[in-house]
Amino acid sequence: MDSSTLLSRINSPADMKRLSRPELLQLCAEVRDFVLQTVSQTGGHLGSNLGTVELTVALHHVFNTPHDRLVWDVGHQTYPHKILTGRRDRMHTLRQQDGIAGFPRRDESEYDTFGTAHSSTSISAALGMAIGARLKGEDRKAIAVIGDGAMSAGMAFEALNNAGVAHAGVSADILVILNDNDMSISPPVGALNKYLARLMSGNFYEAARQGVKGVLKNAPPLFELARRFEEHAKGMVVPGTIFEEFGFNYVGPIDGHDLDALIPTLENLRGRRGPQFLHVVTKKGYGYRLAEADPVKYHAASARFNPAEGFPPSKPGKPTFTQVFGQWLCDMAEADQRLVGITPAMREGSGMVDFHKRFPQRYHDVGIAEQHAVTFAAGLACEGLKPVVAIYSTFLQRGYDQLIHDVAIQNLPVMFALDRAGIVGADGPTHAGLYDIAYIRCVPNCSLLAPSDENECRQALTTAFRHDGPAAVRYPRGSGAGVAVETGLSAWPWGKGVLRRTATTAVLGERHDLPRIGILAFGTLLHPALKAAEALDATVADMRFVKPLDRDLVLQLARSCDALVTVEEGCTMGGAGSAVAECLAEAGVGTPLLVLGLPDVFTEHGDPARLLSLYGLDAAGIEKSIRQRFALRPALAAVNS
C-alpha cells in the first residue's frame, strides 16, 4: 500500500482516535477501495463489507475496542474490521489456507471477541459478555451488530427478550445495532422485514408531511395538534415500539453512511446504561456502483475480477450439484403437484430461483429460521403434501431437534436436499458439512443417500422424494465428475449399492503381496477411490445409501475380500465407516476394516482439492493409506482364508 495514504498509518483502532472528521471520511474511502481491491483478487463477500465501512470506522473510533466487546453477527461483513485491527497486510491471504479467515475468529485477533459465521448469535453472545463484565466488576460495553435478515431468526428475539430484563435488579450494558440494508443474501422475507421496510418507502409520506407542515405553521394551535398526533402515530408504526417493549431504549433510524450522524449518536449511547438499540440504515454494496445496482449478484465473489468491469460473464461448464438440484426440483414439481419447496433464506445458494419463478405458489422462503423451516415442512407433510427442504448441511444442524421431534418421530415424508455437504473450502469450519452423516444416520426412521456424481444426484433426489418417510440427499458444493445428466425421473432400488470395479489380481507391480481389497465409497469420493483401485487392483462399490446400508453388498465384499476400506467426505466418528463396522460386528464377520474420512478436528479454510489431499482423501492419499495399512501384512490373506 502507498505509504502516503491515511490507511497505511492505521495499525490499530487507537490510531483512529485522534483523526478529524474529514480524515475519517478519507479513511472510509480508502478502506472501501482496499476491500474492493482485496476481494477482486481473493474472492469473498463483497456487498456486505462495502456497506459497513462507515459503521465500522465509527465504532472503532468511538468505543475502546477490544476492551469494549464488539460482536459481529454472521461476520461476513468484517473485512473493514479486520483491515483496521492490524490485519491489513495479511488481507491478500483472505480465505486461503493458513491465511486470514473470512469470518471473525477468536484465535486470529483479540479484536474478534466472538467467533461467528451462522446468523443470529450476536445478541446472545454480547449479552453474556455484558453480564460477565458486571459479575467481574468491569466497566465495559458489549455491542452486537446484527443485520435485518438475521433479525428474522427466533434466537435473536430470545436474546432480546432476555436482555431487556434486569438481572438481580440491574440491566445489562448492551448496545444492539440493527444494520438495516433491506437485504440479507436473498431478498429478506417475513413480517418483521415488511415492518422495517416501511421506513424505506416513505417518500410520499414525507412529501405530504412537509406540505401539511407548511400550511399549518400559519395556524399555531392546529400545527401543535398535528405534531402531537404525528408523534402518537409514529409510536404505533415505527419499529422502535417493538424493541422498546423488550426493554430497550430505541434510537433511530439514522443513516449508516453518515459519520456526522453515526459518531455523535454512538458517543451518546456509549455513556448510557442499560439495554440500548440503535437502528442504522445502510446500502449493501455502497460506494461501488455495480454492487449497489445488483446486491444479490455482488453478495460474494467466487473468483478474481476487474473492479472496473465487474464480475466476468459466467462461462458454460460442468453443471454444479446445486444446478442439478434446481433443475430436478422444477421437473419433479411439474410431475407431482404435491411438491412444495422450502428454503431458509438461501434461494440463490440452493438453486431455487427458477423454481420460485415457475411455481411461486409452492415456493416458501421462511427467512433465516431453520427450526421453523423443518417444522413447517412437517406440517405440510401432515396434510399429504411432499415438502422438499433445500438447506445447507451445516444449517440443518440448527434444526436438529425439529428433525428428530417433529419429522422423524412421526415418520413424516419430508425430504432434505443437503447442499454444501463435505469440505466447502474458503468458508472454513463453520460451513463445512462434515457431520450430517453422523447426525442423521443415528436417528430412527431417517434415510440418507450419497450420490457420487451429477446424474446419480438427480436419481438420488427422485429416490428420496418418492420414499414414504424422512430422507436426505447429501451433495457437495461445486461441480462433480462431469457426468451427463439424464432428463428423466428414474429412481434407484431402495437401499442398494452397485459394484463399479471388480479386482482382477492381488499382486502389485512391485512384487509385494497385497490382500484382496474391497473399497466401499460413499458419495463423490468414489472417483478418487476408483483411481486408487486401478493402482491397487481393488474391488470398488458405489454404496449410494448410507442409511439404509446395503448390508448384503457389505457382507458380500467382506467374504470375497481380505480387507475392506470405507471412504467418505465426512467425519469418521459415527460416519459411514462406523456403519460398516457395526454391520460387520453384528454379522460376526472379522474382515479387517480401514475407515478413511475426516479426522476429529475442525477443517480449516482453503482450496477444497488441497484440503482433500491434506487429509489423504485424494486418489494418491487413498492409495497410500491402503498400502501403509495392508501392504506390510503378506500373511493376512492366509490368515483369513
C-alpha positions in Angstrom: 0.0 0.0 0.0 1.1 3.5 -0.8 2.8 4.9 2.4 1.2 8.3 1.7 -2.3 7.0 2.3 -4.0 7.5 5.6 -4.9 3.8 5.9 -1.2 2.9 5.7 -0.8 4.6 9.1 -3.7 2.8 10.8 -2.4 -0.3 12.6 -5.0 -0.4 15.3 -8.1 1.4 16.4 -6.0 3.5 18.7 -4.6 5.2 15.6 -8.1 6.4 14.7 -8.9 8.1 17.9 -7.2 11.4 17.0 -8.4 11.6 13.4 -10.6 14.6 12.5 -13.9 14.1 10.8 -12.6 14.9 7.3 -9.7 12.4 7.9 -12.2 9.8 9.0 -14.2 10.4 5.8 -10.9 9.9 3.8 -10.2 6.8 5.8 -13.6 5.4 4.8 -12.9 5.9 1.2 -9.6 4.2 1.4 -10.9 1.3 3.4 -13.7 0.8 0.8 -11.2 0.8 -2.0 -9.0 -1.6 -0.1 -11.9 -4.0 0.4 -12.8 -3.9 -3.3 -9.2 -4.4 -4.4 -8.7 -7.3 -1.9 -11.9 -9.2 -2.8 -11.2 -8.7 -6.5 -8.1 -10.8 -6.0 -9.0 -13.3 -3.3 -12.8 -13.7 -3.7 -15.1 -13.4 -0.7 -18.0 -11.4 0.5 -18.2 -8.0 -1.2 -21.5 -6.2 -0.9 -22.0 -6.6 2.8 -18.4 -5.3 3.5 -18.8 -2.3 1.3 -22.0 -1.5 3.2 -20.5 -1.4 6.7 -17.3 0.7 6.2 -18.6 3.9 7.9 -20.3 1.9 10.7 -17.0 0.0 11.3 -14.9 3.2 11.3 -17.4 4.9 13.7 -17.5 2.0 16.1 -13.7 1.7 16.4 -13.4 5.5 16.6 -15.9 5.9 19.4 -15.5 2.7 21.5 -12.5 1.4 23.3 -12.0 -1.9 21.4 -11.1 -4.6 22.3 -11.8 -3.6 25.9 -15.4 -2.9 24.7 -16.6 -6.1 23.2 -17.7 -5.9 19.6 -19.6 -8.9 18.2 -20.5 -9.1 14.5 -23.5 -11.2 13.6 -22.6 -13.8 10.9 -19.3 -11.9 10.4 -19.3 -11.9 6.6 -19.2 -8.1 6.8 -16.0 -7.8 8.9 -13.3 -7.2 6.3 -13.2 -3.5 7.2 -12.9 -4.5 10.8 -10.0 -6.8 10.0 -8.3 -4.2 8.0 -8.5 -1.6 10.8 -7.4 -4.1 13.6 -3.9 -4.9 12.5 -4.5 -7.4 9.7 -4.3 -5.2 6.7 -1.0 -6.6 5.5 -2.4 -10.2 5.6 -5.7 -9.5 3.7 -4.1 -10.8 0.5 -4.4 -14.3 2.2 -8.1 -13.9 2.8 -9.9 -17.3 2.9 -6.8 -19.1 1.8 -5.1 -22.0 3.6 -3.1 -20.7 6.5 -4.4 -17.2 5.8 -7.0 -14.8 7.2 -10.4 -16.3 7.8 -13.5 -14.9 6.1 -15.3 -14.6 9.4 -14.3 -13.5 13.0 -12.1 -15.9 14.8 -11.0 -15.6 18.5 -7.7 -17.3 17.7 -7.0 -14.8 15.0 -7.2 -11.5 16.9 -8.1 -10.1 20.3 -10.5 -7.8 18.4 -12.5 -10.8 17.2 -14.2 -11.2 20.6 -16.6 -13.9 19.4 -16.4 -16.3 16.5 -19.4 -16.1 14.2 -20.4 -17.3 10.7 -24.0 -18.6 11.3 -26.6 -15.9 11.9 -28.4 -14.5 14.8 -26.0 -15.4 17.6 -24.6 -11.9 18.3 -27.1 -10.6 20.8 -26.9 -13.7 22.9 -23.1 -13.6 23.0 -22.9 -9.9 23.7 -25.4 -10.3 26.5 -23.3 -13.0 28.0 -20.3 -10.7 27.8 -22.2 -7.8 29.3 -23.3 -9.9 32.3 -19.8 -11.3 32.6 -18.3 -7.8 32.8 -20.8 -6.9 35.6 -20.1 -10.0 37.6 -16.4 -9.3 37.4 -16.9 -5.6 38.3 -15.5 -4.4 34.9 -16.8 -1.3 33.2 -17.2 -2.1 29.5 -19.7 -2.0 26.8 -20.9 -5.0 24.8 -22.0 -4.2 21.2 -23.8 -6.6 18.9 -24.1 -5.6 15.2 -26.9 -7.6 13.6 -28.5 -7.4 10.1 -32.2 -7.2 9.3 -32.1 -10.6 7.8 -30.6 -12.2 10.9 -33.3 -10.5 13.0 -35.9 -12.8 11.4 -34.4 -15.8 13.4 -36.1 -16.7 16.7 -32.8 -16.8 18.6 -32.4 -13.1 18.1 -35.7 -12.5 19.8 -35.0 -14.9 22.5 -31.9 -12.8 23.3 -33.7 -9.5 23.1 -36.3 -10.8 25.5 -33.7 -11.9 28.0 -31.5 -8.7 27.5 -34.3 -6.4 28.3 -34.9 -8.0 31.7 -33.0 -6.7 34.7 -30.7 -9.3 36.3 -30.6 -9.0 40.1 -32.2 -5.6 39.7 -29.5 -4.3 37.3 -29.9 -4.1 33.5 -27.1 -5.2 31.2 -25.0 -2.6 29.5 -25.5 -3.8 26.0 -25.9 -2.0 22.7 -27.6 -3.7 19.8 -27.1 -2.1 16.4 -29.6 -3.2 13.7 -27.8 -2.8 10.4 -30.9 -2.5 8.2 -30.0 -2.8 4.5 -33.2 -4.4 3.4 -31.1 -7.2 2.1 -29.7 -10.3 3.7 -28.4 -12.7 0.9 -31.6 -13.4 -0.9 -34.2 -10.6 -0.5 -35.4 -10.9 3.1 -38.9 -12.0 3.8 -41.4 -12.1 6.7 -43.5 -9.8 8.7 -40.5 -8.1 10.5 -38.9 -7.2 7.3 -42.1 -5.7 5.9 -42.3 -3.7 9.2 -38.8 -2.3 8.8 -39.2 -1.8 5.1 -42.0 0.8 5.7 -39.2 3.2 6.7 -37.7 2.8 3.2 -40.8 3.6 1.2 -41.9 6.8 2.8 -41.2 9.4 0.1 -44.9 10.2 -0.5 -45.5 10.3 3.2 -42.5 12.7 3.8 -43.6 15.0 1.0 -47.1 15.1 2.3 -45.9 15.7 5.8 -43.8 18.6 4.8 -46.6 20.1 2.8 -49.1 19.9 5.7 -46.5 21.5 8.0 -46.1 24.4 5.7 -49.9 25.1 5.7 -50.4 24.6 9.4 -47.5 26.8 10.5 -49.8 29.7 9.8 -52.2 28.3 12.4 -50.1 27.5 15.5 -52.8 25.7 17.5 -53.5 23.3 14.6 -49.8 22.8 14.0 -49.2 21.8 17.6 -52.2 19.4 17.5 -50.8 17.8 14.2 -47.4 17.5 15.8 -48.7 15.6 18.8 -50.8 13.4 16.6 -47.8 12.6 14.4 -45.7 11.6 17.5 -48.5 9.4 18.7 -49.0 7.8 15.3 -45.2 7.3 14.8 -45.1 5.4 18.1 -47.6 2.9 16.6 -45.8 2.2 13.4 -42.1 2.6 13.7 -40.0 -0.4 14.7 -38.9 1.3 17.9 -42.2 0.2 19.5 -41.4 -3.5 19.4 -37.8 -3.1 20.7 -38.9 -0.7 23.5 -41.4 -3.4 24.6 -38.4 -5.7 25.0 -37.0 -3.1 27.4 -34.5 -1.4 25.1 -34.1 2.3 24.6 -34.6 2.6 20.8 -32.7 5.3 18.8 -33.1 5.8 15.0 -33.3 5.1 12.3 -30.1 7.0 11.2 -28.1 7.0 8.0 -25.4 4.3 8.4 -23.1 6.0 5.9 -23.2 9.5 7.5 -20.4 9.8 10.0 -21.9 13.1 11.2 -24.9 11.2 12.3 -23.2 8.0 13.4 -20.4 9.3 15.6 -22.3 11.7 17.8 -25.1 9.1 18.3 -22.6 6.4 19.2 -20.9 8.8 21.6 -24.2 9.5 23.3 -25.1 5.8 23.6 -21.6 4.9 24.9 -22.5 6.9 28.1 -25.9 5.4 28.6 -26.6 2.5 31.0 -28.8 -0.5 30.3 -30.0 -2.0 27.0 -29.7 0.3 24.0 -30.9 -0.3 20.5 -29.6 1.7 17.5 -31.2 1.3 14.1 -28.9 2.3 11.2 -29.9 2.2 7.6 -27.2 1.2 5.1 -27.0 0.2 1.5 -25.4 -3.1 0.5 -22.6 -2.6 -1.9 -22.4 1.1 -1.0 -19.8 3.1 -3.0 -19.4 0.5 -5.8 -21.9 1.2 -8.5 -22.2 -2.3 -9.8 -22.8 -3.8 -6.3 -25.4 -1.2 -5.5 -27.3 -2.0 -8.7 -27.2 -5.7 -8.1 -26.6 -6.6 -4.4 -27.6 -10.2 -4.8 -25.1 -10.8 -7.6 -22.4 -8.9 -5.8 -23.0 -10.5 -2.4 -19.8 -12.5 -2.9 -17.1 -13.0 -5.5 -16.1 -16.6 -6.2 -13.1 -15.7 -8.4 -10.9 -12.8 -9.4 -12.4 -9.9 -11.3 -11.5 -6.5 -12.6 -13.3 -3.9 -10.3 -13.7 -1.5 -13.2 -15.5 -4.1 -15.3 -17.3 -6.1 -12.6 -17.8 -9.9 -12.5 -17.0 -11.5 -15.8 -19.8 -13.4 -17.5 -20.1 -17.0 -16.4 -18.6 -19.5 -18.8 -20.5 -22.6 -19.6 -19.0 -25.7 -17.9 -19.9 -28.7 -15.9 -23.2 -28.2 -14.1 -22.9 -27.8 -10.3 -24.7 -30.1 -8.0 -26.8 -27.1 -6.9 -27.9 -26.6 -10.5 -28.7 -30.3 -10.9 -31.0 -29.9 -7.8 -32.6 -26.8 -9.2 -33.5 -28.4 -12.5 -34.7 -31.6 -10.8 -36.9 -29.6 -8.4 -38.6 -27.9 -11.3 -39.0 -31.2 -13.2 -40.4 -33.0 -10.2 -42.8 -30.2 -9.4 -44.1 -30.4 -12.9 -44.7 -34.1 -12.4 -46.0 -34.0 -8.9 -48.4 -31.3 -7.8 -47.8 -32.2 -4.1 -44.2 -30.9 -4.1 -43.6 -27.8 -2.1 -40.1 -26.2 -2.0 -38.8 -24.6 1.2 -35.6 -22.6 1.8 -34.4 -20.7 4.9 -33.2 -17.6 3.1 -31.0 -19.3 0.6 -32.9 -19.1 -2.7 -29.8 -18.4 -4.8 -27.4 -20.6 -2.9 -29.7 -23.6 -3.0 -30.6 -23.2 -6.7 -34.2 -22.3 -6.3 -34.5 -19.2 -8.4 -36.2 -20.9 -11.4 -38.5 -22.9 -9.1 -39.6 -19.6 -7.4 -40.4 -18.1 -10.8 -42.2 -21.1 -12.2 -44.0 -22.3 -9.1 -44.5 -19.2 -6.9 -47.4 -20.7 -5.0 -45.4 -23.7 -4.0 -42.2 -21.8 -3.1 -41.6 -20.7 0.5 -38.7 -18.7 1.8 -39.1 -18.7 5.5 -36.2 -16.4 6.3 -33.3 -17.3 8.4 -35.3 -19.7 10.5 -34.1 -23.2 10.1 -36.0 -24.6 13.0 -39.2 -23.2 11.6 -38.4 -24.5 8.1 -38.2 -28.1 9.3 -41.4 -28.0 11.4 -43.2 -26.0 8.7 -42.3 -28.9 6.3 -43.6 -31.4 8.9 -46.9 -29.6 9.0 -47.2 -29.7 5.2 -46.4 -33.4 5.2 -49.2 -34.0 7.7 -51.6 -32.6 5.1 -50.5 -35.0 2.4 -48.0 -32.7 0.6 -44.5 -33.5 -0.3 -42.1 -30.9 1.1 -38.6 -30.5 -0.1 -36.3 -28.5 2.3 -33.3 -27.1 0.4 -30.8 -26.5 3.2 -27.0 -26.5 3.7 -25.6 -29.4 5.7 -24.4 -27.0 8.4 -27.7 -25.2 8.5 -29.7 -28.3 9.2 -27.7 -28.6 12.4 -29.7 -25.6 13.6 -32.9 -27.5 13.1 -31.8 -30.8 14.6 -34.3 -31.0 17.4 -37.1 -30.4 14.9 -35.7 -33.1 12.6 -36.0 -35.6 15.4 -39.0 -34.3 17.3 -41.2 -33.1 14.5 -40.2 -35.2 11.5 -38.5 -38.4 12.4 -40.6 -39.5 15.4 -43.8 -39.0 13.4 -42.1 -40.7 10.3 -43.2 -37.9 8.0 -42.2 -37.9 4.3 -40.1 -34.7 4.4 -37.1 -34.6 2.0 -34.0 -32.7 2.8 -31.6 -31.6 0.0 -28.3 -31.1 1.8 -26.2 -28.8 -0.2 -22.5 -28.0 0.8 -22.0 -31.5 2.3 -18.4 -32.2 2.9 -15.5 -29.8 2.6 -16.6 -26.3 1.4 -13.2 -24.6 1.1 -12.8 -20.9 1.7 -15.8 -20.6 4.2 -13.9 -22.8 6.7 -15.1 -24.9 9.7 -18.3 -23.1 10.3 -19.7 -24.1 6.9 -18.1 -27.4 6.3 -20.8 -30.1 6.1 -18.8 -32.9 7.8 -21.3 -34.1 10.4 -24.6 -34.8 8.6 -23.8 -38.5 8.0 -23.2 -39.0 11.7 -26.1 -36.9 13.0 -28.7 -38.2 10.5 -27.9 -41.9 10.5 -28.3 -42.2 14.3 -32.0 -41.0 14.1 -34.6 -43.8 13.6 -36.8 -43.6 10.5 -34.3 -41.2 8.7 -32.6 -42.3 5.5 -29.5 -40.8 3.9 -28.4 -41.0 0.3 -24.9 -40.1 -1.0 -24.7 -39.8 -4.8 -21.3 -40.0 -6.5 -21.9 -37.7 -9.5 -24.3 -35.3 -11.1 -26.5 -37.9 -12.7 -26.6 -40.0 -9.5 -27.6 -36.8 -7.7 -30.7 -36.5 -9.8 -31.5 -40.1 -9.3 -31.0 -39.9 -5.6 -33.3 -36.9 -5.3 -36.0 -38.8 -7.1 -35.5 -41.8 -4.9 -35.6 -39.8 -1.7 -38.7 -37.8 -2.8 -40.6 -41.0 -3.6 -39.7 -42.6 -0.2 -42.6 -42.6 2.3 -40.6 -41.3 5.2 -37.8 -38.7 6.2 -35.0 -38.8 3.7 -32.0 -36.7 3.0 -29.7 -36.4 -0.1 -26.2 -35.0 0.6 -24.1 -33.5 -2.2 -21.1 -31.2 -2.3 -20.6 -27.6 -3.3 -19.5 -27.0 -6.9 -19.4 -29.4 -9.8 -18.7 -33.1 -9.9 -17.1 -35.5 -12.4 -18.8 -34.0 -15.4 -21.2 -37.0 -16.0 -24.0 -36.3 -18.3 -27.3 -35.8 -16.5 -30.4 -37.7 -17.8 -33.7 -35.8 -18.3 -36.0 -38.4 -16.8 -37.0 -39.0 -13.2 -35.7 -42.5 -12.6 -35.1 -43.9 -9.1 -32.7 -46.4 -7.6 -33.7 -49.7 -6.0 -34.2 -48.7 -2.3 -31.2 -49.4 -0.1 -29.0 -50.9 -2.8 -25.4 -50.1 -3.9 -23.6 -51.2 -7.1 -20.2 -52.6 -7.9 -18.2 -50.3 -10.0 -15.0 -52.2 -10.3 -14.0 -55.9 -9.7 -10.4 -56.8 -8.9 -8.5 -59.0 -11.5 -5.4 -59.8 -9.5 -4.0 -59.3 -6.0 -0.3 -58.9 -7.0 1.3 -55.5 -7.2 3.8 -54.5 -9.8 6.5 -54.1 -7.1 6.1 -57.8 -6.4 4.8 -57.3 -2.8 1.9 -59.4 -1.9 -1.3 -57.4 -1.2 -4.5 -58.7 0.2 -7.6 -58.5 -1.9 -9.0 -55.1 -1.1 -12.7 -54.1 -1.3 -13.3 -50.3 -1.3 -16.8 -49.1 -0.2 -17.2 -45.5 -1.4 -19.9 -43.1 -0.2 -20.6 -40.1 -2.3 -18.3 -38.2 -4.7 -15.1 -39.8 -3.3 -16.0 -42.8 -5.4 -13.9 -41.2 -8.2 -10.6 -40.9 -6.4 -11.3 -44.3 -4.9 -11.7 -45.8 -8.4 -8.4 -44.2 -9.4 -6.6 -45.6 -6.4 -8.2 -49.0 -7.1 -6.6 -49.1 -10.5 -3.2 -48.9 -8.9 -4.1 -51.5 -6.2 -6.4 -53.7 -8.4 -9.1 -53.4 -5.8 -12.8 -54.0 -6.0 -14.9 -50.8 -5.6 -18.6 -50.5 -4.6 -20.6 -47.3 -5.0 -22.7 -47.6 -1.9 -25.2 -44.9 -2.7 -27.0 -45.3 0.6 -25.5 -44.5 4.0 -28.8 -45.5 5.6 -30.3 -48.0 5.0 -26.9 -49.5 4.5 -26.7 -52.2 1.8 -25.8 -55.0 4.2 -25.9 -57.7 1.6 -23.2 -55.8 -0.5 -21.1 -55.2 2.6 -21.1 -58.8 3.6 -20.6 -60.0 0.0 -17.4 -57.9 -0.2 -16.4 -58.9 3.4 -16.4 -62.6 2.4 -14.8 -62.2 -1.0 -12.1 -59.7 0.0 -9.3 -59.9 2.6 -9.8 -56.4 3.8 -12.3 -53.6 3.4 -11.8 -49.8 3.1 -14.5 -47.2 3.5 -14.1 -43.8 2.0 -16.3 -40.8 2.9 -16.1 -37.0 2.8 -17.4 -36.6 6.4 -16.3 -37.2 9.9 -15.2 -40.8 10.7 -16.6 -40.7 14.2 -20.1 -42.1 13.7 -19.9 -41.8 9.9 -20.5 -44.3 7.1 -17.4 -46.3 8.0 -18.8 -46.7 11.5 -22.0 -48.0 9.9 -20.0 -50.7 8.0 -18.1 -51.6 11.2 -21.3 -52.0 13.1 -22.7 -54.2 10.2 -19.6 -56.5 10.3 -19.7 -56.8 14.1 -23.4 -57.6 14.1 -22.8 -60.3 11.5 -19.8 -61.7 13.3 -17.5 -61.1 10.4 -13.9 -60.3 11.3 -12.7 -58.9 8.0 -10.2 -56.1 8.7 -11.6 -52.6 8.1 -9.8 -49.3 7.3 -12.0 -46.3 7.7 -10.9 -43.2 5.7 -12.6 -39.9 6.1 -12.0 -36.6 8.0 -10.4 -36.8 11.5 -11.7 -35.4 14.8 -10.6 -31.9 14.1 -12.3 -28.8 12.6 -11.3 -28.5 8.9 -9.8 -25.1 8.2 -10.5 -22.9 5.2 -8.6 -23.3 2.0 -8.8 -24.8 -1.5 -11.1 -27.9 -1.3 -8.8 -30.1 -3.5 -5.8 -29.2 -1.4 -7.7 -29.9 1.8 -8.8 -33.3 0.5 -5.1 -34.1 -0.4 -4.0 -32.9 3.1 -6.4 -35.3 4.7 -5.4 -38.2 2.4 -8.8 -38.3 0.5 -7.5 -37.8 -3.0 -6.5 -40.8 -5.1 -2.9 -40.7 -4.0 -3.8 -40.4 -0.4 -6.3 -43.3 -0.5 -3.8 -45.5 -2.2 -1.1 -44.5 0.3 -3.3 -45.2 3.3 -4.2 -48.7 2.0 -0.6 -49.6 1.2 0.5 -48.5 4.7 -2.2 -50.4 6.4 -2.2 -53.7 4.4 0.9 -54.0 2.2 3.2 -55.0 5.0 0.9 -57.9 6.1 1.6 -60.5 3.4 0.2 -63.3 5.6 -3.2 -61.6 6.0 -4.8 -63.4 3.1 -3.7 -66.8 4.5 -5.0 -65.9 8.0 -8.5 -65.1 6.7 -8.8 -67.9 4.1 
